[in-house]
Amino acid sequence: MGRLTALLAVLAVTVFAAFHALSVTFDPSIEVYFLDGDEGVEAYHHFLDTFDSDQILVVAYEDPELWTADGLAFLDRMSRELGKHDNVQHVRSITTLQDVVAQPGSLTTRPYYDADDPPEPMSLREWVLGNEILRGSVVSEDGRVVAIFLTIDHLLEDPQRRMALARTVRDQATAMTEQRGLDLHISGPAILDEAFIAHTNRDILLTFPLMGAVIILAIFGLFRTWRALPLPLAVIGLACLWTAGMMGLLNYRVTIIHSIVFPMLMGIGIASSVHVLSRAMLLRRTGLGPQEAAQQSLKTLLAPCFFTTATTVAGMSSLLFTTMRPLRQVGVLAAFGVSAALLLTYALGPWLLPLLPQPSDDDGALEGWWSKWDDAMAALATFCRVRARAIVIVSVAFLLFMLLGLQFLKVGSNPIVYFLEDDPVRIDVQYIDEHLAGASTIEVFVDVPRDDAMKEPETLRKLAEVQSYLEGLEGVGETFSVAEYVMELRQAMRGGLEGERRIPDTKAEVSQLLLMIDDPANLERLVDFTYRKARVNATIKLSDGDLLQTRVREVELALAERFSGDSEAMVTGQSKLIANMNHYMLRSTQRSMGAAFGLVLLFMTLALRSVRLGLFSMIPNVMPIGITLGLMAWTGIRLDPGTTMIGAIALGLVVDDTVHFLHHFRERLLAGDTVDAAIQSTLHDTGRAIIMTSLTLTAAFWLMLLSSFYPNIYFGLLTGVAILLAVIADLIVLPAALALVPPSFLGSAAER
C-alpha cells in the first residue's frame, strides 16, 4: 500500500509540475539580475519614467558607392523603411540629419538631405567628414562605413516584443543590403538579448541528450546490464521536470545562469540511485531475492544518502546569501532538485530495483580491471602512510601558491565577452565599435528641484562640462544634451557664426530660443517639460565596456563636484547596472563561500557525529575549491555571473565522496581497526564509488564546454577540475592527513 501511495504521489506531483513548467519564460534583461529594491535599478526606472528609453539599434554596412547619388538614395530609403516600424522612436543617419535655421520669429529645422532635391554627394561628404561630431559616429573616419541609429521603445514589461522588433529590423535590413551586395552588421542591447535566448535554447537542446548518453554509458559500464538504467534515468528526468515546474510556480524567468541548473541536476541526481543500485547488486550476490535486496538496500543507505543530499543542499543553499537574484534562484532550484532526486530514488526504488538481474559469477574483463584497481588502492594506502608528511607539505604549499593568485582575480560582467570570438553577435559588435561610436549607451540623469532650472546658464554650463568630460573618456562616442542643443540654437540665431556657438549669458535668452522652436521633438528627448530634469546621453563601445565600468566612480565624483545641495546627478543606464554587477559578484562570491563552508561543516559534523572528523572533512573539500579559484586568477579567467557560483556549488558537490569516505573510516575505527588499517580498508571499499561518481560528474560538467557562452563554459570546466582535484584530495591528501594525527585526536574509537 505504501509503495502504491508513493507512486501515485509521484504521478500527481509530475502532472502538477508539467503544468507549471509550461509557463516558464526567458528574461534576458539586465534588471533581472538585481534584487527587489536595488537602488541602481530604481534609479534607472526613474530615468525611464522621465525619458522613456535608452535602447538603440545600430545598423551598419560598408558601401564603396556610398558617396554617390545611388548610394545616398539607398541609405535614405533604408533609414525611412526601418523607421516605419512600431516602437521605433527616432532614426538618425546621414540622410536624416537636420540643420537649425533661423526664420522670422522662429527657429525651424531642415534636412541636410532631401530625396526630392538631393545635395551634391561629394559636397555632403566633405561637410560630414569635416564635422567632428558626425565623423566616427554616423559614418566612419574614412567615410566608408555608414550607420543608422534607431532609438526604440524600452518595453520594460515586454522584452519579447523588444526582441521581436530587433529580429524584424535585422531581417529587413539584411534583405535590403543583400540586394545591393553589401554585408550587414547590427548590434544593440535588444540584439544581445535575442542572442542570449537563442543560444540558451540551443545549449539546452544540445547538452541534455549528450549528458543523458554519458549517464547511460557510465551506468551500463558499472553494472553491465540495461536493467540498471530505469531508476537513475527516471530519477534525473523527473527531478528536472519537477524543478522546471518549481520555476514556473515561483515565476522564475530563465537567464543564462539558470541554464546551468538542469545539466547540473543530471550529473548530481544519479548519485543516490547509483549507490542503492550498487548495494542491491551486492545483496543479490549474497542470495537475497529481488524484493528483499531492494528493501534492504534502501534501508541501509537511507542515512548516508540523506546526509550526502543534505550537505549538497547546504552548498547550494549558500547561494541564498548572494546579492544577485538569479544566483539566489539557482540556489533554491538546485537545492530543490537534489532533494527531489533523493525522494524519487526512494519512491521509485521499490518498483525499479527488483528489475535488476541475478549477478553472474563470471567476473569478466571489467571485474578483472576492478581487481587491479583494488590492488592499486592498497598500494596507495601504503604510500599515503609512508609519505604522509611530504604529501601534506606539498599539498599545503601548492594550495598557498594558488591562493596567491587571487590578488590578480579579475571581475567582469561585460555581456559581449560572454560570446565566443567567432560568434556573429560578437563580430558585429566589434565591427561597429572599430568603425563607429558603438552600439550601447550610458546616461547621466540630472534632477534640479526647481522649475526651469535647465534654462539657467549656470546649469547648462555644468551640463556642457559633463558632456565634455564624457567625450574625453576612452570608448565614449557621440554625446547629446540640452546644453549642446541650446548652443546650436544660439548659433543659428546669430547667423551661423562658429564663435556664437556657446551658452547664452541670460536665462531670458535661453527661454526665448527654446520658445522659438517650431518642432520640440528633439528637445523632448533631452529635457522634461518642467525643465527640472535633463539627460546627457553618450554612445559607448561595448568592447571597451570593462574599462568604462572602472571609470563610473570617477564620473560620479565629477558629477558630485558640479551638482550638490538639492540637485541630484547620477550615472544610470544599462552600462551603470553592469558596473554595479562587478561589485555584487565579488561580494556574492565571498558570502556564498563563507555560508557554504559553515553549512557544509555543520552537516558533516552531524553526519559523522564527530566535530573533529567534521573539521577533517573540510580538508579534501576546501583544498580543491581554493586551488580552482587560484587557477582562475592565474589563467586570467574572470569572475562573472557563471564562475561566481563555482565555489559554493563545487563545495556542495565534492563533499559527497568525503562523507562516504569518512563514514566508512569511522565505522572501521568503531569496529576496532587501527588508523592505518581503517585507511586501507576505506580506500579499498570506497575507491570504486568515489572514482565512478566523480568521473561521471566531471564528464557531465565538461559537456558544458560545448556551450555558446564563456560563463557556462568556464563554470563547467572549472567545476569539473574541482571535482577531479577533490578525488585526489579524498584518496591521497585526506588519508595522509589522517595518518599524521595522533589517534587521540580522532576520538576514543581510534585509540582501541
QUINOR-V139406 format. One record per residue. D_FIRST is the distance of its C-alpha to the first C-alpha in Angstrom with 1 decimal. Layout:
d_first->(D_FIRST,D_FIRST)
This chain:
d_first->(0.0,3.8,5.5,5.2,6.2,8.7,10.0,10.6,12.2,14.3,15.5,16.5,18.4,19.9,21.3,22.6,24.2,25.8,27.4,28.9,29.9,32.3,34.3,35.2,39.0,41.6,44.2,47.1,49.2,50.6,49.6,45.9,46.4,47.6,45.9,46.5,49.8,51.4,55.1,56.0,53.7,55.0,58.6,57.9,56.5,59.5,61.7,59.9,60.3,64.0,64.6,61.6,61.1,62.0,60.4,62.6,62.5,65.2,66.3,68.8,70.7,73.9,76.5,79.8,81.4,80.1,83.6,84.8,84.9,82.2,80.0,80.3,79.7,76.5,75.3,76.3,74.5,71.3,71.5,71.9,69.1,66.6,67.7,66.9,63.1,61.3,60.5,63.5,65.7,68.6,70.0,72.4,74.4,78.0,78.5,77.0,79.0,81.2,84.4,85.4,88.8,91.0,92.2,94.6,92.5,89.2,87.2,85.5,83.7,84.5,82.7,84.3,83.2,84.0,82.8,85.7,88.2,86.7,88.5,90.1,87.2,89.1,90.3,86.7,85.7,88.4,87.4,83.7,84.1,86.7,84.3,82.5,79.7,79.0,79.6,76.4,74.4,74.7,76.4,76.6,79.5,81.0,80.5,78.4,74.9,74.3,71.4,70.1,68.3,65.9,64.8,61.6,59.5,57.0,54.2,52.3,49.4,49.4,49.6,48.4,51.5,53.7,52.4,52.9,56.5,56.9,55.7,58.0,61.0,60.3,60.0,63.2,65.2,64.2,65.3,68.6,69.4,68.5,71.0,73.6,72.5,71.4,68.4,66.4,64.8,62.7,61.0,59.8,56.7,55.1,55.7,53.9,51.0,50.6,50.8,48.1,45.6,46.7,46.6,43.2,41.7,43.4,42.1,38.5,38.8,40.5,38.5,35.0,35.6,37.7,35.2,32.4,34.8,35.6,31.9,31.4,34.5,33.7,30.2,31.6,34.6,32.5,30.0,32.1,29.3,28.1,24.5,24.5,25.1,21.9,20.2,23.3,24.5,21.3,21.3,24.9,24.9,22.2,23.6,27.0,25.8,24.0,27.3,29.4,27.4,28.1,31.8,31.9,30.2,32.7,35.5,36.4,39.0,39.3,42.3,43.3,41.7,38.2,38.5,38.0,34.5,32.7,34.5,33.9,30.1,30.1,31.9,30.0,26.5,26.3,27.1,23.7,22.3,25.5,25.3,21.8,22.9,26.1,24.4,22.0,25.2,27.0,24.4,24.4,28.2,27.8,26.1,22.4,20.2,18.3,14.8,16.6,19.0,16.4,14.6,18.0,19.6,17.2,17.6,21.3,22.1,20.3,23.5,26.0,24.0,23.6,27.3,28.5,26.7,28.1,31.6,31.4,30.3,33.2,35.6,34.5,34.5,38.1,39.1,38.5,41.8,43.8,46.2,45.2,42.5,41.1,40.8,38.8,36.6,36.0,35.1,32.4,31.0,31.1,29.4,26.7,26.3,26.2,23.5,21.5,22.0,20.5,17.4,17.0,17.6,14.7,12.4,13.7,14.7,11.8,12.4,16.2,17.4,17.0,19.4,22.1,24.8,26.3,29.1,32.6,35.2,37.7,37.9,40.1,42.2,39.5,38.8,42.6,42.8,40.1,42.1,45.1,43.1,42.2,45.9,46.7,44.3,46.0,49.4,48.2,47.3,50.8,52.4,50.5,51.7,55.3,55.7,53.6,56.4,57.6,54.2,53.6,57.1,57.0,53.5,54.6,57.9,56.3,53.9,56.8,58.8,56.0,55.5,59.3,58.6,56.6,60.0,60.4,57.0,57.5,55.6,55.7,53.9,56.3,54.1,56.6,56.1,52.4,53.4,54.5,58.2,58.3,56.1,58.2,57.3,58.7,61.7,62.5,62.3,64.6,67.0,67.4,67.7,70.3,72.5,71.8,70.8,67.1,64.1,62.7,64.1,64.5,65.5,67.6,67.0,69.8,69.7,72.9,72.5,75.6,76.5,78.6,78.1,77.8,81.3,82.8,84.6,83.4,79.7,80.4,82.1,79.0,76.8,79.3,79.2,75.4,75.7,78.2,76.1,73.1,75.3,76.4,72.9,72.0,69.5,70.5,72.2,73.5,73.4,74.0,74.8,76.8,79.5,80.1,80.1,82.7,84.9,84.7,85.8,88.7,89.9,89.9,91.9,94.4,95.3,92.7,94.5,92.2,93.7,92.5,88.8,87.9,86.4,88.9,90.6,89.7,86.8,89.0,89.6,85.8,85.1,87.9,86.6,83.1,84.5,86.4,83.3,82.9,79.4,77.2,74.1,74.7,75.4,72.1,70.1,71.8,72.3,70.7,72.8,73.7,75.0,73.0,70.5,71.2,69.6,71.0,69.1,69.3,68.0,66.7,65.9,62.2,63.4,65.1,62.2,61.6,65.2,65.3,62.2,64.0,66.9,65.0,65.8,69.5,69.5,68.0,70.7,73.4,72.0,72.1,75.8,76.7,74.5,74.1,74.2,72.5,72.2,69.0,68.8,65.7,64.5,61.6,60.0,57.4,59.6,59.5,55.7,55.5,57.9,55.7,52.7,54.6,54.7,51.1,49.9,51.8,50.6,47.0,47.2,48.5,46.0,42.9,44.1,44.8,41.5,39.6,41.6,40.8,37.1,36.5,38.7,36.6,33.3,34.9,36.3,32.9,31.2,34.1,34.7,38.3,40.8,43.1,40.6,39.4,43.0,43.4,40.4,42.3,45.0,43.3,41.8,44.9,47.3,45.9,45.6,49.2,50.5,48.8,50.3,53.6,53.4,52.9,56.1,58.2,57.4,57.9,54.4,54.1,51.6,50.2,47.0,45.2,46.6,46.2,42.5,43.1,43.4,40.4,38.0,39.4,39.1,35.4,35.0,37.1,35.7,32.6,34.6,36.5,33.3,32.4,36.0,36.7,33.3,34.2,37.8,36.9,34.8,37.7,40.1,38.0,38.0,41.8,42.9,46.0,45.8,47.3,44.9,41.9,43.1,43.7,40.3,38.5,40.5,39.6,35.9,35.2,38.0,36.1,33.2,35.7,37.9,35.2,33.4,36.8,38.3,35.4,35.6,39.4,39.4,37.0,39.3,42.4,41.4,42.3,45.9,45.8,45.4,48.1,48.6,50.1,47.8,44.7,46.6,47.7,44.3,42.7,45.7,45.9,42.2,42.2,45.3,43.8,40.8,43.2,45.3,42.3,41.7,45.4,45.0,41.8,43.3,46.9,47.8,45.0,45.7,49.4,49.0,46.9,49.6,52.3,51.0,51.7,48.8,49.2,48.2,44.7,44.1,44.4,42.1,44.5,47.4,46.2)
